[in-house]
Every structure is written in structure tokens, then in C-alpha cells.
Amino acid sequence: MSVFSDTELAYLTGEAHLGRLATVDEQGQPHVVPVGWSYNPDLDTIDISGRDFAATRKFRNVRATGKAAIVIDDVLPPWRPRCVQVRGTAQALDDAAPAGEGPPTPMIRIHPTKVVSWGLPTG
């Protein structure tokens, strides 16, 4: 059973969305950056990777603290924001297999502990 509602899963597996990943360093300084992401249905996680990923501040921050959050959002016209916010424990994985196909790659994997959403259809 997923931590995400059916409506949240429909949004997460729909059109490609840009996410904003928040991490903190060892001194508690926040770091927020736009990222590509994917939903991993096998693990019910949000997986984040990218170019030269293991060398990034976000990767180092997660490795040091084990914490991350991501906001996945968009705005429908005329002004209808919708969003899924995922907070949780995070892993900085050096060589993880992505959901579906593809070679192992450095990745941040967020295991949700809290999910908040708004602006999504209520079913």
C-alpha cells in the first residue's frame, strides 16, 4: 500500500513535473534547487538523479544529514496551483537502479514520512 493517495499518485505519474528539492547541510543551512525526479512504484519513493550528481551539494547534504523534502508543483490557468510536498528520510546512493530501465546511477532516494498536497482533484 502506498503512502500516496490515488489522486497524488495520478498527479505524480502524469505529465513530467519539475521538482524543488530542499536539503540542509551539517550546520543547518538550507539549500533548495530545481531537479528532475521520478516516482519509484516498487519502493514507493521519490528518486532524484542528474548530471555529475554525486558531486553536487544536494547529494553531499543528504549523505551528511539523511533529510530531504521535495515539492512537485505546477499551475493551471487562470491561477490554480497544485502541489505534492514530500518530506522524509533520504539516502544518497552511489549506484542505485532507477525504476523501470536504465543503468545504476548516483541518486537521492526519499522515503516519504509526510505527504501534503493541495489543488488536486478530490475525486
C-alpha positions, 0 to 999 in steps of 0.5 A: 500500500502506498503512502500516496493517495490515488489522486497524488499518485495520478498527479505524480505519474502524469505529465513530467513535473519539475521538482524543488528539492530542499536539503540542509547541510551539517550546520543547518543551512538550507539549500533548495534547487530545481531537479528532475525526479521520478516516482519509484512504484516498487519502493514507493519513493521519490528518486532524484538523479542528474548530471555529475550528481554525486558531486553536487551539494544536494547529494553531499547534504543528504549523505551528511544529514539523511533529510530531504523534502521535495515539492512537485508543483505546477499551475493551471490557468487562470491561477490554480496551483497544485502541489505534492510536498514530500518530506522524509528520510533520504539516502544518497546512493552511489549506484542505485537502479532507477525504476523501470530501465536504465543503468545504476546511477548516483541518486537521492532516494526519499522515503516519504514520512509526510505527504501534503498536497493541495489543488488536486482533484478530490475525486 
